[in-house]
């Protein structure tokens, strides 16, 4: 007998892994970099979840503005200066564009 799974009409998130594994790995590298950069245990800041701390608070607009700014800043590095990766960590600028766009989107969806 085969196990039954009722997965029709549910998103197939494996499509991301199957079709864009390198891009997702690079976005993950950007997320890991940010998690370390913003981790500050002495101040009680968990770098892994810091990005989400403003969801549902009065500070959410400031965080969204920061995401928008980062998206455009990294895009400008690519478009105007021809830089593919950041000099400090060799992570692709497009990975930071994608990561900040995803965080921005998460905030937008949380407001609905």
PDB file as gemmi writes it, atoms N, CA and C in Angstrom:
CRYST1    1.000    1.000    1.000  90.00  90.00  90.00 P 1                      
ATOM      1  N   UNK A   1       0.844  -1.183   0.000  1.00  0.00           N  
ATOM      2  CA  UNK A   1       0.000   0.000   0.000  1.00  0.00           C  
ATOM      3  C   UNK A   1       0.890   1.248   0.000  1.00  0.00           C  
ATOM      4  N   UNK A   2       0.487   2.267  -0.718  1.00  0.00           N  
ATOM      5  CA  UNK A   2       1.221   3.516  -0.817  1.00  0.00           C  
ATOM      6  C   UNK A   2       0.588   4.565   0.087  1.00  0.00           C  
ATOM      7  N   UNK A   3       1.431   5.350   0.721  1.00  0.00           N  
ATOM      8  CA  UNK A   3       0.923   6.434   1.571  1.00  0.00           C  
ATOM      9  C   UNK A   3       0.196   7.458   0.710  1.00  0.00           C  
ATOM     10  N   UNK A   4      -0.845   8.033   1.250  1.00  0.00           N  
ATOM     11  CA  UNK A   4      -1.661   9.010   0.537  1.00  0.00           C  
ATOM     12  C   UNK A   4      -1.230  10.417   0.941  1.00  0.00           C  
ATOM     13  N   UNK A   5      -1.047  11.255  -0.055  1.00  0.00           N  
ATOM     14  CA  UNK A   5      -0.715  12.663   0.186  1.00  0.00           C  
ATOM     15  C   UNK A   5      -1.720  13.519  -0.565  1.00  0.00           C  
ATOM     16  N   UNK A   6      -2.316  14.457   0.081  1.00  0.00           N  
ATOM     17  CA  UNK A   6      -3.274  15.370  -0.541  1.00  0.00           C  
ATOM     18  C   UNK A   6      -2.603  16.721  -0.776  1.00  0.00           C  
ATOM     19  N   UNK A   7      -1.763  16.760  -1.796  1.00  0.00           N  
ATOM     20  CA  UNK A   7      -0.978  17.959  -2.060  1.00  0.00           C  
ATOM     21  C   UNK A   7      -1.455  18.765  -3.258  1.00  0.00           C  
ATOM     22  N   UNK A   8      -2.556  18.357  -3.881  1.00  0.00           N  
ATOM     23  CA  UNK A   8      -3.040  19.149  -5.013  1.00  0.00           C  
ATOM     24  C   UNK A   8      -3.518  20.504  -4.489  1.00  0.00           C  
ATOM     25  N   UNK A   9      -3.370  21.505  -5.308  1.00  0.00           N  
ATOM     26  CA  UNK A   9      -3.734  22.885  -4.967  1.00  0.00           C  
ATOM     27  C   UNK A   9      -2.867  23.480  -3.858  1.00  0.00           C  
ATOM     28  N   UNK A  10      -1.724  22.881  -3.597  1.00  0.00           N  
ATOM     29  CA  UNK A  10      -0.767  23.426  -2.635  1.00  0.00           C  
ATOM     30  C   UNK A  10       0.483  23.833  -3.409  1.00  0.00           C  
ATOM     31  N   UNK A  11       1.163  24.883  -2.961  1.00  0.00           N  
ATOM     32  CA  UNK A  11       2.370  25.302  -3.693  1.00  0.00           C  
ATOM     33  C   UNK A  11       3.464  24.247  -3.628  1.00  0.00           C  
ATOM     34  N   UNK A  12       4.122  24.039  -4.753  1.00  0.00           N  
ATOM     35  CA  UNK A  12       5.222  23.091  -4.822  1.00  0.00           C  
ATOM     36  C   UNK A  12       6.525  23.865  -4.662  1.00  0.00           C  
ATOM     37  N   UNK A  13       6.952  24.021  -3.422  1.00  0.00           N  
ATOM     38  CA  UNK A  13       8.143  24.812  -3.143  1.00  0.00           C  
ATOM     39  C   UNK A  13       9.423  24.140  -3.618  1.00  0.00           C  
ATOM     40  N   UNK A  14       9.353  22.865  -3.926  1.00  0.00           N  
ATOM     41  CA  UNK A  14      10.532  22.189  -4.467  1.00  0.00           C  
ATOM     42  C   UNK A  14      10.906  22.712  -5.849  1.00  0.00           C  
ATOM     43  N   UNK A  15       9.963  23.346  -6.534  1.00  0.00           N  
ATOM     44  CA  UNK A  15      10.282  23.952  -7.831  1.00  0.00           C  
ATOM     45  C   UNK A  15      11.431  24.949  -7.695  1.00  0.00           C  
ATOM     46  N   UNK A  16      11.446  25.687  -6.611  1.00  0.00           N  
ATOM     47  CA  UNK A  16      12.534  26.637  -6.371  1.00  0.00           C  
ATOM     48  C   UNK A  16      13.859  25.912  -6.264  1.00  0.00           C  
ATOM     49  N   UNK A  17      13.884  24.863  -5.472  1.00  0.00           N  
ATOM     50  CA  UNK A  17      15.134  24.129  -5.271  1.00  0.00           C  
ATOM     51  C   UNK A  17      15.574  23.414  -6.534  1.00  0.00           C  
ATOM     52  N   UNK A  18      14.619  22.854  -7.254  1.00  0.00           N  
ATOM     53  CA  UNK A  18      14.940  22.116  -8.472  1.00  0.00           C  
ATOM     54  C   UNK A  18      15.418  23.027  -9.596  1.00  0.00           C  
ATOM     55  N   UNK A  19      14.824  24.209  -9.696  1.00  0.00           N  
ATOM     56  CA  UNK A  19      15.088  25.056 -10.855  1.00  0.00           C  
ATOM     57  C   UNK A  19      16.089  26.183 -10.608  1.00  0.00           C  
ATOM     58  N   UNK A  20      16.298  26.561  -9.349  1.00  0.00           N  
ATOM     59  CA  UNK A  20      17.212  27.673  -9.062  1.00  0.00           C  
ATOM     60  C   UNK A  20      18.096  27.387  -7.851  1.00  0.00           C  
ATOM     61  N   UNK A  21      18.738  26.246  -7.811  1.00  0.00           N  
ATOM     62  CA  UNK A  21      19.510  25.906  -6.605  1.00  0.00           C  
ATOM     63  C   UNK A  21      20.679  26.847  -6.350  1.00  0.00           C  
ATOM     64  N   UNK A  22      21.345  27.295  -7.391  1.00  0.00           N  
ATOM     65  CA  UNK A  22      22.503  28.175  -7.202  1.00  0.00           C  
ATOM     66  C   UNK A  22      22.087  29.560  -6.714  1.00  0.00           C  
ATOM     67  N   UNK A  23      21.015  30.083  -7.294  1.00  0.00           N  
ATOM     68  CA  UNK A  23      20.524  31.398  -6.869  1.00  0.00           C  
ATOM     69  C   UNK A  23      20.059  31.347  -5.414  1.00  0.00           C  
ATOM     70  N   UNK A  24      19.324  30.300  -5.059  1.00  0.00           N  
ATOM     71  CA  UNK A  24      18.858  30.174  -3.679  1.00  0.00           C  
ATOM     72  C   UNK A  24      20.018  30.017  -2.703  1.00  0.00           C  
ATOM     73  N   UNK A  25      21.036  29.284  -3.110  1.00  0.00           N  
ATOM     74  CA  UNK A  25      22.209  29.128  -2.244  1.00  0.00           C  
ATOM     75  C   UNK A  25      22.905  30.473  -2.041  1.00  0.00           C  
ATOM     76  N   UNK A  26      22.954  31.297  -3.077  1.00  0.00           N  
ATOM     77  CA  UNK A  26      23.600  32.603  -2.958  1.00  0.00           C  
ATOM     78  C   UNK A  26      22.769  33.551  -2.086  1.00  0.00           C  
ATOM     79  N   UNK A  27      21.450  33.509  -2.229  1.00  0.00           N  
ATOM     80  CA  UNK A  27      20.589  34.317  -1.356  1.00  0.00           C  
ATOM     81  C   UNK A  27      20.745  33.846   0.090  1.00  0.00           C  
ATOM     82  N   UNK A  28      20.877  32.548   0.288  1.00  0.00           N  
ATOM     83  CA  UNK A  28      21.096  32.017   1.630  1.00  0.00           C  
ATOM     84  C   UNK A  28      22.424  32.508   2.204  1.00  0.00           C  
ATOM     85  N   UNK A  29      23.455  32.586   1.364  1.00  0.00           N  
ATOM     86  CA  UNK A  29      24.745  33.130   1.823  1.00  0.00           C  
ATOM     87  C   UNK A  29      24.577  34.573   2.284  1.00  0.00           C  
ATOM     88  N   UNK A  30      23.784  35.338   1.543  1.00  0.00           N  
ATOM     89  CA  UNK A  30      23.521  36.733   1.927  1.00  0.00           C  
ATOM     90  C   UNK A  30      22.782  36.784   3.261  1.00  0.00           C  
ATOM     91  N   UNK A  31      21.816  35.895   3.432  1.00  0.00           N  
ATOM     92  CA  UNK A  31      21.060  35.843   4.703  1.00  0.00           C  
ATOM     93  C   UNK A  31      21.969  35.470   5.856  1.00  0.00           C  
ATOM     94  N   UNK A  32      22.841  34.485   5.657  1.00  0.00           N  
ATOM     95  CA  UNK A  32      23.775  34.088   6.711  1.00  0.00           C  
ATOM     96  C   UNK A  32      24.722  35.235   7.061  1.00  0.00           C  
ATOM     97  N   UNK A  33      25.187  35.951   6.040  1.00  0.00           N  
ATOM     98  CA  UNK A  33      26.058  37.099   6.270  1.00  0.00           C  
ATOM     99  C   UNK A  33      25.332  38.150   7.118  1.00  0.00           C  
ATOM    100  N   UNK A  34      24.091  38.452   6.743  1.00  0.00           N  
ATOM    101  CA  UNK A  34      23.302  39.433   7.493  1.00  0.00           C  
ATOM    102  C   UNK A  34      23.008  38.974   8.908  1.00  0.00           C  
ATOM    103  N   UNK A  35      22.753  37.692   9.074  1.00  0.00           N  
ATOM    104  CA  UNK A  35      22.486  37.162  10.415  1.00  0.00           C  
ATOM    105  C   UNK A  35      23.683  37.374  11.337  1.00  0.00           C  
ATOM    106  N   UNK A  36      24.876  37.163  10.806  1.00  0.00           N  
ATOM    107  CA  UNK A  36      26.090  37.379  11.608  1.00  0.00           C  
ATOM    108  C   UNK A  36      26.339  38.868  11.834  1.00  0.00           C  
ATOM    109  N   UNK A  37      26.119  39.656  10.787  1.00  0.00           N  
ATOM    110  CA  UNK A  37      26.384  41.091  10.861  1.00  0.00           C  
ATOM    111  C   UNK A  37      25.511  41.771  11.912  1.00  0.00           C  
ATOM    112  N   UNK A  38      24.250  41.360  11.995  1.00  0.00           N  
ATOM    113  CA  UNK A  38      23.305  42.039  12.882  1.00  0.00           C  
ATOM    114  C   UNK A  38      23.095  41.324  14.207  1.00  0.00           C  
ATOM    115  N   UNK A  39      23.847  40.270  14.459  1.00  0.00           N  
ATOM    116  CA  UNK A  39      23.733  39.547  15.726  1.00  0.00           C  
ATOM    117  C   UNK A  39      24.453  40.330  16.830  1.00  0.00           C  
ATOM    118  N   UNK A  40      23.746  40.605  17.904  1.00  0.00           N  
ATOM    119  CA  UNK A  40      24.343  41.325  19.032  1.00  0.00           C  
ATOM    120  C   UNK A  40      23.730  40.801  20.330  1.00  0.00           C  
ATOM    121  N   UNK A  41      24.219  39.649  20.821  1.00  0.00           N  
ATOM    122  CA  UNK A  41      23.649  39.036  22.017  1.00  0.00           C  
ATOM    123  C   UNK A  41      23.652  39.957  23.238  1.00  0.00           C  
ATOM    124  N   UNK A  42      24.662  40.825  23.340  1.00  0.00           N  
ATOM    125  CA  UNK A  42      24.724  41.728  24.488  1.00  0.00           C  
ATOM    126  C   UNK A  42      23.537  42.676  24.535  1.00  0.00           C  
ATOM    127  N   UNK A  43      23.011  43.009  23.375  1.00  0.00           N  
ATOM    128  CA  UNK A  43      21.837  43.887  23.305  1.00  0.00           C  
ATOM    129  C   UNK A  43      20.545  43.090  23.127  1.00  0.00           C  
ATOM    130  N   UNK A  44      20.655  41.770  23.165  1.00  0.00           N  
ATOM    131  CA  UNK A  44      19.472  40.923  23.003  1.00  0.00           C  
ATOM    132  C   UNK A  44      18.977  40.844  21.576  1.00  0.00           C  
ATOM    133  N   UNK A  45      19.850  41.097  20.617  1.00  0.00           N  
ATOM    134  CA  UNK A  45      19.465  41.074  19.200  1.00  0.00           C  
ATOM    135  C   UNK A  45      19.917  39.760  18.581  1.00  0.00           C  
ATOM    136  N   UNK A  46      18.958  38.993  18.096  1.00  0.00           N  
ATOM    137  CA  UNK A  46      19.233  37.743  17.395  1.00  0.00           C  
ATOM    138  C   UNK A  46      19.344  38.062  15.910  1.00  0.00           C  
ATOM    139  N   UNK A  47      20.534  37.957  15.375  1.00  0.00           N  
ATOM    140  CA  UNK A  47      20.759  38.300  13.977  1.00  0.00           C  
ATOM    141  C   UNK A  47      19.933  37.489  13.005  1.00  0.00           C  
ATOM    142  N   UNK A  48      19.530  36.307  13.401  1.00  0.00           N  
ATOM    143  CA  UNK A  48      18.736  35.440  12.525  1.00  0.00           C  
ATOM    144  C   UNK A  48      17.320  35.961  12.327  1.00  0.00           C  
ATOM    145  N   UNK A  49      16.749  36.542  13.360  1.00  0.00           N  
ATOM    146  CA  UNK A  49      15.353  36.995  13.293  1.00  0.00           C  
ATOM    147  C   UNK A  49      15.221  38.512  13.380  1.00  0.00           C  
ATOM    148  N   UNK A  50      16.335  39.211  13.492  1.00  0.00           N  
ATOM    149  CA  UNK A  50      16.315  40.662  13.632  1.00  0.00           C  
ATOM    150  C   UNK A  50      15.474  41.335  12.552  1.00  0.00           C  
ATOM    151  N   UNK A  51      15.589  40.849  11.327  1.00  0.00           N  
ATOM    152  CA  UNK A  51      14.878  41.472  10.206  1.00  0.00           C  
ATOM    153  C   UNK A  51      13.366  41.485  10.422  1.00  0.00           C  
ATOM    154  N   UNK A  52      12.828  40.520  11.149  1.00  0.00           N  
ATOM    155  CA  UNK A  52      11.379  40.399  11.313  1.00  0.00           C  
ATOM    156  C   UNK A  52      10.857  41.087  12.572  1.00  0.00           C  
ATOM    157  N   UNK A  53      11.747  41.620  13.384  1.00  0.00           N  
ATOM    158  CA  UNK A  53      11.327  42.173  14.672  1.00  0.00           C  
ATOM    159  C   UNK A  53      10.386  43.362  14.570  1.00  0.00           C  
ATOM    160  N   UNK A  54      10.364  44.060  13.442  1.00  0.00           N  
ATOM    161  CA  UNK A  54       9.502  45.233  13.306  1.00  0.00           C  
ATOM    162  C   UNK A  54       8.146  44.919  12.691  1.00  0.00           C  
ATOM    163  N   UNK A  55       7.936  43.686  12.245  1.00  0.00           N  
ATOM    164  CA  UNK A  55       6.633  43.339  11.650  1.00  0.00           C  
ATOM    165  C   UNK A  55       5.540  43.588  12.683  1.00  0.00           C  
ATOM    166  N   UNK A  56       4.528  44.326  12.272  1.00  0.00           N  
ATOM    167  CA  UNK A  56       3.398  44.608  13.152  1.00  0.00           C  
ATOM    168  C   UNK A  56       3.660  45.689  14.186  1.00  0.00           C  
ATOM    169  N   UNK A  57       4.792  46.399  14.065  1.00  0.00           N  
ATOM    170  CA  UNK A  57       5.092  47.476  15.003  1.00  0.00           C  
ATOM    171  C   UNK A  57       5.104  48.808  14.268  1.00  0.00           C  
ATOM    172  N   UNK A  58       5.231  49.853  15.027  1.00  0.00           N  
ATOM    173  CA  UNK A  58       5.298  51.185  14.434  1.00  0.00           C  
ATOM    174  C   UNK A  58       6.568  51.366  13.606  1.00  0.00           C  
ATOM    175  N   UNK A  59       7.599  50.555  13.885  1.00  0.00           N  
ATOM    176  CA  UNK A  59       8.863  50.666  13.166  1.00  0.00           C  
ATOM    177  C   UNK A  59       8.907  49.939  11.841  1.00  0.00           C  
ATOM    178  N   UNK A  60       7.783  49.334  11.442  1.00  0.00           N  
ATOM    179  CA  UNK A  60       7.829  48.534  10.215  1.00  0.00           C  
ATOM    180  C   UNK A  60       8.106  49.375   8.973  1.00  0.00           C  
ATOM    181  N   UNK A  61       7.646  50.610   8.936  1.00  0.00           N  
ATOM    182  CA  UNK A  61       7.889  51.439   7.758  1.00  0.00           C  
ATOM    183  C   UNK A  61       9.370  51.777   7.618  1.00  0.00           C  
ATOM    184  N   UNK A  62      10.035  52.001   8.739  1.00  0.00           N  
ATOM    185  CA  UNK A  62      11.479  52.266   8.690  1.00  0.00           C  
ATOM    186  C   UNK A  62      12.222  51.064   8.131  1.00  0.00           C  
ATOM    187  N   UNK A  63      11.820  49.860   8.564  1.00  0.00           N  
ATOM    188  CA  UNK A  63      12.503  48.672   8.064  1.00  0.00           C  
ATOM    189  C   UNK A  63      12.239  48.494   6.574  1.00  0.00           C  
ATOM    190  N   UNK A  64      10.997  48.693   6.146  1.00  0.00           N  
ATOM    191  CA  UNK A  64      10.690  48.580   4.725  1.00  0.00           C  
ATOM    192  C   UNK A  64      11.478  49.605   3.912  1.00  0.00           C  
ATOM    193  N   UNK A  65      11.611  50.807   4.429  1.00  0.00           N  
ATOM    194  CA  UNK A  65      12.419  51.818   3.734  1.00  0.00           C  
ATOM    195  C   UNK A  65      13.858  51.349   3.609  1.00  0.00           C  
ATOM    196  N   UNK A  66      14.370  50.721   4.659  1.00  0.00           N  
ATOM    197  CA  UNK A  66      15.726  50.190   4.620  1.00  0.00           C  
ATOM    198  C   UNK A  66      15.888  49.104   3.573  1.00  0.00           C  
ATOM    199  N   UNK A  67      14.887  48.246   3.447  1.00  0.00           N  
ATOM    200  CA  UNK A  67      14.910  47.193   2.426  1.00  0.00           C  
ATOM    201  C   UNK A  67      14.895  47.792   1.027  1.00  0.00           C  
ATOM    202  N   UNK A  68      13.993  48.753   0.814  1.00  0.00           N  
ATOM    203  CA  UNK A  68      13.922  49.411  -0.495  1.00  0.00           C  
ATOM    204  C   UNK A  68      15.255  50.065  -0.836  1.00  0.00           C  
ATOM    205  N   UNK A  69      15.822  50.754   0.128  1.00  0.00           N  
ATOM    206  CA  UNK A  69      17.101  51.414  -0.087  1.00  0.00           C  
ATOM    207  C   UNK A  69      18.189  50.401  -0.456  1.00  0.00           C  
ATOM    208  N   UNK A  70      18.226  49.281   0.246  1.00  0.00           N  
ATOM    209  CA  UNK A  70      19.233  48.255  -0.028  1.00  0.00           C  
ATOM    210  C   UNK A  70      19.042  47.650  -1.417  1.00  0.00           C  
ATOM    211  N   UNK A  71      17.790  47.412  -1.812  1.00  0.00           N  
ATOM    212  CA  UNK A  71      17.519  46.872  -3.149  1.00  0.00           C  
ATOM    213  C   UNK A  71      18.107  47.810  -4.206  1.00  0.00           C  
ATOM    214  N   UNK A  72      17.780  49.082  -4.104  1.00  0.00           N  
ATOM    215  CA  UNK A  72      18.239  50.027  -5.118  1.00  0.00           C  
ATOM    216  C   UNK A  72      19.746  50.262  -5.044  1.00  0.00           C  
ATOM    217  N   UNK A  73      20.294  50.271  -3.844  1.00  0.00           N  
ATOM    218  CA  UNK A  73      21.746  50.459  -3.685  1.00  0.00           C  
ATOM    219  C   UNK A  73      22.522  49.324  -4.348  1.00  0.00           C  
ATOM    220  N   UNK A  74      22.071  48.083  -4.120  1.00  0.00           N  
ATOM    221  CA  UNK A  74      22.759  46.946  -4.738  1.00  0.00           C  
ATOM    222  C   UNK A  74      22.532  46.911  -6.250  1.00  0.00           C  
ATOM    223  N   UNK A  75      21.342  47.286  -6.700  1.00  0.00           N  
ATOM    224  CA  UNK A  75      21.095  47.352  -8.146  1.00  0.00           C  
ATOM    225  C   UNK A  75      22.000  48.400  -8.796  1.00  0.00           C  
ATOM    226  N   UNK A  76      22.188  49.530  -8.125  1.00  0.00           N  
ATOM    227  CA  UNK A  76      23.058  50.570  -8.680  1.00  0.00           C  
ATOM    228  C   UNK A  76      24.500  50.102  -8.760  1.00  0.00           C  
ATOM    229  N   UNK A  77      24.936  49.322  -7.790  1.00  0.00           N  
ATOM    230  CA  UNK A  77      26.300  48.779  -7.835  1.00  0.00           C  
ATOM    231  C   UNK A  77      26.485  47.927  -9.094  1.00  0.00           C  
ATOM    232  N   UNK A  78      25.453  47.195  -9.453  1.00  0.00           N  
ATOM    233  CA  UNK A  78      25.521  46.331 -10.637  1.00  0.00           C  
ATOM    234  C   UNK A  78      25.411  47.172 -11.910  1.00  0.00           C  
ATOM    235  N   UNK A  79      24.371  48.004 -11.979  1.00  0.00           N  
ATOM    236  CA  UNK A  79      24.065  48.729 -13.207  1.00  0.00           C  
ATOM    237  C   UNK A  79      25.062  49.839 -13.507  1.00  0.00           C  
ATOM    238  N   UNK A  80      25.450  50.602 -12.512  1.00  0.00           N  
ATOM    239  CA  UNK A  80      26.272  51.780 -12.768  1.00  0.00           C  
ATOM    240  C   UNK A  80      27.757  51.519 -12.616  1.00  0.00           C  
ATOM    241  N   UNK A  81      28.103  50.602 -11.742  1.00  0.00           N  
ATOM    242  CA  UNK A  81      29.519  50.385 -11.491  1.00  0.00           C  
ATOM    243  C   UNK A  81      30.015  49.039 -12.004  1.00  0.00           C  
ATOM    244  N   UNK A  82      29.094  48.204 -12.471  1.00  0.00           N  
ATOM    245  CA  UNK A  82      29.474  46.925 -13.031  1.00  0.00           C  
ATOM    246  C   UNK A  82      29.976  45.904 -12.032  1.00  0.00           C  
ATOM    247  N   UNK A  83      29.722  46.128 -10.751  1.00  0.00           N  
ATOM    248  CA  UNK A  83      30.176  45.186  -9.726  1.00  0.00           C  
ATOM    249  C   UNK A  83      29.188  44.028  -9.608  1.00  0.00           C  
ATOM    250  N   UNK A  84      29.699  42.824  -9.716  1.00  0.00           N  
ATOM    251  CA  UNK A  84      28.838  41.644  -9.547  1.00  0.00           C  
ATOM    252  C   UNK A  84      28.742  41.228  -8.096  1.00  0.00           C  
ATOM    253  N   UNK A  85      29.863  41.310  -7.387  1.00  0.00           N  
ATOM    254  CA  UNK A  85      29.831  40.879  -5.990  1.00  0.00           C  
ATOM    255  C   UNK A  85      30.392  41.971  -5.089  1.00  0.00           C  
ATOM    256  N   UNK A  86      30.059  41.863  -3.812  1.00  0.00           N  
ATOM    257  CA  UNK A  86      30.518  42.858  -2.857  1.00  0.00           C  
ATOM    258  C   UNK A  86      31.984  42.586  -2.528  1.00  0.00           C  
ATOM    259  N   UNK A  87      32.712  43.622  -2.277  1.00  0.00           N  
ATOM    260  CA  UNK A  87      34.133  43.455  -2.006  1.00  0.00           C  
ATOM    261  C   UNK A  87      34.391  42.851  -0.632  1.00  0.00           C  
ATOM    262  N   UNK A  88      33.468  43.035   0.299  1.00  0.00           N  
ATOM    263  CA  UNK A  88      33.717  42.565   1.658  1.00  0.00           C  
ATOM    264  C   UNK A  88      33.453  41.082   1.860  1.00  0.00           C  
ATOM    265  N   UNK A  89      32.652  40.456   1.008  1.00  0.00           N  
ATOM    266  CA  UNK A  89      32.287  39.071   1.296  1.00  0.00           C  
ATOM    267  C   UNK A  89      32.109  38.185   0.068  1.00  0.00           C  
ATOM    268  N   UNK A  90      32.352  38.672  -1.110  1.00  0.00           N  
ATOM    269  CA  UNK A  90      32.221  37.956  -2.385  1.00  0.00           C  
ATOM    270  C   UNK A  90      30.843  37.358  -2.623  1.00  0.00           C  
ATOM    271  N   UNK A  91      29.828  37.904  -1.996  1.00  0.00           N  
ATOM    272  CA  UNK A  91      28.441  37.494  -2.247  1.00  0.00           C  
ATOM    273  C   UNK A  91      27.875  38.404  -3.339  1.00  0.00           C  
ATOM    274  N   UNK A  92      27.182  37.811  -4.281  1.00  0.00           N  
ATOM    275  CA  UNK A  92      26.618  38.564  -5.400  1.00  0.00           C  
ATOM    276  C   UNK A  92      25.669  39.666  -4.920  1.00  0.00           C  
ATOM    277  N   UNK A  93      25.805  40.845  -5.524  1.00  0.00           N  
ATOM    278  CA  UNK A  93      24.878  41.936  -5.213  1.00  0.00           C  
ATOM    279  C   UNK A  93      23.434  41.519  -5.484  1.00  0.00           C  
ATOM    280  N   UNK A  94      23.225  40.729  -6.551  1.00  0.00           N  
ATOM    281  CA  UNK A  94      21.849  40.291  -6.854  1.00  0.00           C  
ATOM    282  C   UNK A  94      21.264  39.454  -5.721  1.00  0.00           C  
ATOM    283  N   UNK A  95      22.096  38.747  -4.978  1.00  0.00           N  
ATOM    284  CA  UNK A  95      21.599  37.972  -3.837  1.00  0.00           C  
ATOM    285  C   UNK A  95      21.063  38.909  -2.760  1.00  0.00           C  
ATOM    286  N   UNK A  96      21.749  40.038  -2.551  1.00  0.00           N  
ATOM    287  CA  UNK A  96      21.263  41.016  -1.575  1.00  0.00           C  
ATOM    288  C   UNK A  96      20.009  41.716  -2.090  1.00  0.00           C  
ATOM    289  N   UNK A  97      19.923  41.924  -3.403  1.00  0.00           N  
ATOM    290  CA  UNK A  97      18.696  42.476  -3.991  1.00  0.00           C  
ATOM    291  C   UNK A  97      17.532  41.530  -3.695  1.00  0.00           C  
ATOM    292  N   UNK A  98      17.731  40.246  -3.992  1.00  0.00           N  
ATOM    293  CA  UNK A  98      16.665  39.258  -3.792  1.00  0.00           C  
ATOM    294  C   UNK A  98      16.287  39.137  -2.318  1.00  0.00           C  
ATOM    295  N   UNK A  99      17.285  39.075  -1.451  1.00  0.00           N  
ATOM    296  CA  UNK A  99      17.011  38.938  -0.021  1.00  0.00           C  
ATOM    297  C   UNK A  99      16.224  40.129   0.506  1.00  0.00           C  
ATOM    298  N   UNK A 100      16.651  41.331   0.169  1.00  0.00           N  
ATOM    299  CA  UNK A 100      15.944  42.516   0.646  1.00  0.00           C  
ATOM    300  C   UNK A 100      14.553  42.626   0.036  1.00  0.00           C  
ATOM    301  N   UNK A 101      14.404  42.198  -1.217  1.00  0.00           N  
ATOM    302  CA  UNK A 101      13.081  42.195  -1.846  1.00  0.00           C  
ATOM    303  C   UNK A 101      12.159  41.199  -1.133  1.00  0.00           C  
ATOM    304  N   UNK A 102      12.695  40.056  -0.746  1.00  0.00           N  
ATOM    305  CA  UNK A 102      11.886  39.064  -0.023  1.00  0.00           C  
ATOM    306  C   UNK A 102      11.475  39.573   1.358  1.00  0.00           C  
ATOM    307  N   UNK A 103      12.392  40.214   2.061  1.00  0.00           N  
ATOM    308  CA  UNK A 103      12.040  40.765   3.375  1.00  0.00           C  
ATOM    309  C   UNK A 103      11.001  41.874   3.224  1.00  0.00           C  
ATOM    310  N   UNK A 104      11.177  42.722   2.230  1.00  0.00           N  
ATOM    311  CA  UNK A 104      10.239  43.801   1.929  1.00  0.00           C  
ATOM    312  C   UNK A 104       8.863  43.198   1.641  1.00  0.00           C  
ATOM    313  N   UNK A 105       8.815  42.169   0.804  1.00  0.00           N  
ATOM    314  CA  UNK A 105       7.563  41.501   0.479  1.00  0.00           C  
ATOM    315  C   UNK A 105       6.915  40.881   1.718  1.00  0.00           C  
ATOM    316  N   UNK A 106       7.716  40.278   2.575  1.00  0.00           N  
ATOM    317  CA  UNK A 106       7.182  39.676   3.799  1.00  0.00           C  
ATOM    318  C   UNK A 106       6.481  40.732   4.649  1.00  0.00           C  
ATOM    319  N   UNK A 107       7.068  41.906   4.744  1.00  0.00           N  
ATOM    320  CA  UNK A 107       6.443  42.994   5.483  1.00  0.00           C  
ATOM    321  C   UNK A 107       5.140  43.435   4.801  1.00  0.00           C  
ATOM    322  N   UNK A 108       5.159  43.548   3.466  1.00  0.00           N  
ATOM    323  CA  UNK A 108       3.952  43.935   2.732  1.00  0.00           C  
ATOM    324  C   UNK A 108       2.820  42.934   2.971  1.00  0.00           C  
ATOM    325  N   UNK A 109       3.147  41.654   2.908  1.00  0.00           N  
ATOM    326  CA  UNK A 109       2.131  40.628   3.096  1.00  0.00           C  
ATOM    327  C   UNK A 109       1.617  40.592   4.531  1.00  0.00           C  
ATOM    328  N   UNK A 110       2.473  40.918   5.488  1.00  0.00           N  
ATOM    329  CA  UNK A 110       2.049  40.933   6.892  1.00  0.00           C  
ATOM    330  C   UNK A 110       1.055  42.050   7.174  1.00  0.00           C  
ATOM    331  N   UNK A 111       1.083  43.089   6.349  1.00  0.00           N  
ATOM    332  CA  UNK A 111       0.172  44.224   6.538  1.00  0.00           C  
ATOM    333  C   UNK A 111      -1.229  43.930   6.009  1.00  0.00           C  
ATOM    334  N   UNK A 112      -1.356  42.922   5.173  1.00  0.00           N  
ATOM    335  CA  UNK A 112      -2.679  42.632   4.571  1.00  0.00           C  
ATOM    336  C   UNK A 112      -3.636  42.054   5.581  1.00  0.00           C  
TER     337      UNK A 112                                                      
END                                                                             
